[in-house]
Amino acid sequence: MTDNADVERLVDALLECTGPIAQIVDHMARAPDPMAPEDGMAVLRMLLGDALAPLAGDAGVRAATRVVHRAAHLIAEEILLVPHPPRRGRIRRRRGGH
């Protein structure tokens, strides 16, 4: 396996876990009474900790943690979010054709 293939597998693995996490965060943000971001982070941390508890004691968890931390740092350093241009406003027509 080449180094590039290893990185591609890492990207796939990150996408596989960040997709569901993004859905959870979106679900929490759309709640009728959304939590403050720091409270939402605490709930997410608890949920993920419970879900990942079966990995406790796995020999690869520490190595995986180091790789994910490094990946997060590189992503934040290398990928810049550029503001979108303003959306063109829709022209709203009044009812009755005016």
C-alpha positions in Angstrom: 0.0 0.0 0.0 1.4 3.4 -0.9 1.4 6.4 1.4 -1.2 8.1 -0.7 -3.5 5.1 -0.4 -3.1 5.3 3.4 -4.1 9.0 3.3 -7.1 8.2 1.1 -8.2 5.6 3.6 -7.8 8.1 6.4 -9.9 10.6 4.5 -12.6 8.0 4.0 -12.5 7.1 7.7 -12.8 10.7 8.7 -15.7 11.3 6.4 -17.4 8.2 7.6 -17.3 9.5 11.2 -17.8 13.2 10.6 -20.9 12.7 8.5 -22.9 11.3 11.4 -21.4 13.8 13.8 -22.5 16.7 11.5 -26.0 15.2 11.4 -26.1 15.0 15.2 -24.9 18.6 15.5 -27.4 19.8 12.9 -30.2 17.9 14.7 -29.3 19.5 18.0 -29.1 23.0 16.4 -32.6 22.6 14.9 -34.2 21.5 18.2 -37.2 23.7 19.3 -35.1 24.9 22.2 -31.5 24.6 21.0 -28.7 24.4 23.6 -25.9 26.9 24.0 -22.9 25.7 21.9 -20.8 24.7 25.0 -23.7 22.7 26.4 -24.2 21.0 23.0 -20.5 20.1 22.9 -20.8 18.6 26.4 -23.8 16.5 25.3 -22.0 15.4 22.1 -18.9 14.5 24.1 -21.0 12.3 26.4 -22.9 10.7 23.4 -19.6 9.9 21.6 -17.9 8.7 24.7 -20.8 6.3 25.3 -20.8 5.1 21.7 -17.1 4.6 21.6 -16.8 2.9 25.0 -16.4 -0.5 23.5 -13.0 0.7 22.1 -11.6 1.1 25.6 -8.5 -0.9 26.0 -8.0 -1.3 22.2 -4.3 -1.1 21.6 -4.8 1.2 18.5 -6.9 3.9 20.2 -3.9 6.0 21.4 -2.3 5.9 17.9 -5.6 6.7 16.3 -6.1 9.6 18.6 -2.7 11.0 17.7 -3.4 10.7 14.0 -6.9 12.3 14.3 -5.4 15.2 16.3 -2.7 15.7 13.7 -5.3 15.5 10.9 -7.5 18.0 12.6 -4.6 20.4 13.0 -3.6 20.0 9.3 -7.2 20.5 8.1 -7.5 23.7 10.1 -4.2 24.9 8.9 -4.6 24.0 5.2 -8.2 24.5 4.4 -9.5 28.1 4.5 -13.1 28.9 4.4 -13.7 31.8 2.0 -16.9 33.8 2.5 -19.6 33.2 -0.1 -20.7 36.1 -2.1 -24.1 37.4 -1.1 -27.0 35.5 -2.5 -29.1 37.3 -5.1 -32.3 38.2 -3.5 -35.5 36.7 -4.9 -38.1 39.1 -6.0 -41.1 38.4 -4.0 -44.4 39.1 -5.6 -47.4 40.1 -3.7 -50.4 38.0 -3.8 -52.9 39.2 -6.3 -50.3 39.9 -9.0 -49.0 43.2 -7.9 
